């Protein structure tokens, strides 16, 4: 199940798997933040870094905001 949201002016994507949930957030800079949660506990947080804000935004839009899934 995928859920795309916008909160506080940030783009975010929420993916739900059987055991954990992935949250992707783009804050308007050169990184996309990925947070993996198991229930309410954060088990992993990582960032994908890009050379430009345009590259980061394109990655988020191309890979994290597919409403057709």
PyMOL commands that set and color helices and strands:
alter all, ss='L'
color gray80, all
select helices_A, chain A and resi 53-63
alter helices_A, ss='H'
color red, helices_A
select strands_A, chain A and resi 2-7+10-16+21-26+31-38+41-49
alter strands_A, ss='S'
color yellow, strands_A
deselect
rebuild
show_as cartoon
